[in-house]
Amino acid sequence: MSYQEMFFMFLGGLGIFLFGIKYLGDGLQKAAGNRLREILNRFTSTPFRAVLAGIIVTGLIQSSSGTTVLAVGLVSAGFMTLKQAIGVIMGANVGTTVTAFIIGFNLSEYALPIMGVGALLLFFTKRKSLQYLGQILFGFGALFFGLELMGSSMDPLKDLPQFNELMIRVSHLPILGVGIGTLLTMVLQSSSATIGILQQLYMQGSLGLTAALPILFGDNIGTTITAVIASLGASVAAKRTAASHVIFNLVGAVIFTLLLSPFTQVVLFLTDTFGLNPAMQIAFAHGLFNLSNLAIQFWFIPQIEIVVKKIIPGTEKNLNIRPTALSDSLIYTSPNMAIEQASNEVIQMGRYVLSALDAAKNFYLDPKNEWQEDVDQYEEAINRFDVELTEFLVKISTAELSELESQEQAMLMEFTKDFERMGDHCINIIRYIEESIDREERQRQKDKRNKKTSTRESYILYDEDLELLFDKVRKNIRDALTVLEDDDVELAEKMLEREKEINQLVDLLRSKYIRLMNAGEGRAGDSVVFIDISSNLERSSDRTLHIAKYILGNKYSFKADTKNFQYIETEDV
């Protein structure tokens, strides 16, 4: 076999292996009901539970990097503290050893039949559960088929003098092996792939245990690159989460590189005791390394938190975002209490909408990244509340409800969707402002190239009428929450009166900017931005009327008003 054929076979095998891991993980995630994010979100109240959650989720998605990225996202969104995320990261490093143990069983000769069965289930069954099983089996088979190709391509390496010389150097200089493992995992973006390659080389006798273990330690450092990339441009909390991942894995690699000789003796002892084959020997070494690292550093989670805060200074903004507090057990035992619980969470969802609108207004007045991040985080919370409340309210509809309870359930469903759309409008406003900033920056660059002096001092013209519109819409959302909480009929009437003022103000803004565009005054893009922002604010205010008119009851019919709101659904961006 030529070197070119070896390289192509290795590249193809690596591709199939990585595809197998990804496809297997996706199938397991779908079979688990796509609730893995919720496991991390809900079951991390103590460091020990956070570690367990990290182990479980990583075992299911077959990717410690994937779990760490989820943790970074949850910390960035305010759903998880840094201390909880450190526990999840520690657990993820243990969970990723599952792949090495799977590889250790060496099922390569059955790879193609397993893929065949998986393909049959994927393409010739209609039940989702069987299709997910087919995806799992196909990914499982592809994993071993890719390993077989990589193993065959690497077999001639043991006869290469240069490779043997490198492995001898690694045996005498463990830091070199750590560097190789780190670099390889950074390039492949998969610690499981690095471990798989290591197992194949060790099975073939291409390298000894003293050379394999340092590479294994370096593999854990390399896998941190994914979390680092995920945290770029994210919040301070997200950057600290990624830094804690680097510290945990780096400290572990340093400790066990220094203890390489006794660690090697322990691995050899386990090999003799359990009669391990070479691939399983590496799997046990990987598992022992991560478990031992967890056992050592678990007690220092508070200290790791302190260190990363010193390394990455800054104010960690706490938006006080929390998960929903909904109990399925109440639905059939006490539907009335379940509806009350849902009502409280709808109000909380509305508070997040109010905060998102405040952040959007702040971004309009002063376009700093922190305001944009706040809107993104609140929007993520709003969407999550929407999903969970909708599922909960649908379940309530299956219980025995009185006519009043049934009406309240239907109205809460409507209000949930109203608040979700208001959150979308806040995101739209941010996007319009960002487009204006980009357009203005392009114009500045063009003026600079043409050696013109820009007369504009700001990315967008300030308009006090638009700021007034922000304030009036905010008052309607705030009052809607009070009306929903206190059944305040008088306040509901005031909301209807304010809505007329809002509509008049929007008409004023539209006519003003259309007139400016027609007269050729200012930039046309500014007028479009103002019109788009005012439209989204108006639609947000329109949705608060659902609540006001529902509370007013006899005077205004909620159902009769459905037609008036239909255009909002079709025109929303």
QUIKADA-V705079 format. One line per field, one symbol per residue. psi: psi as a letter, one per 40 degrees, with the letter a starting at -180 (. if undefined). A space follows every 10 residues. Layout:
# QUIKADA-V705079
psi = ???
This chain:
# QUIKADA-V705079
psi = hidddddddd dddddddddd dddddddddd deefeddddd ddffdidddd dddddddddd efhddddddd ddddddeeei iddddddddd dddddeeddd ddddegfdee dddddddddd ddeeiehddd dddddddddd dddddddddd dddededeeh dddddddddd degddddddd dddddddefh dddddddddd dddeediidd dddddddddd ddeedddddd eheaiddddd dddddddddd dddddeddfd dddddddddd dddefiiddd dddddddddd ddddddedef dddddddddd dgiihhhhef hiiighhddd dedgdddddd dddddddddd dddddddddd dddddggidd dddddddddd dddddddddd ddddddeeih iidddddddd dddddddddd dddddddddd dddddddddd ddddddddde fihheheidi hihddddddd dddddddddd dddddefgdd dddddddddd dddddddddd ddddddddef hahddddddd dddddddddd dddddddddd ddbddhhdde edddeddddd ei.
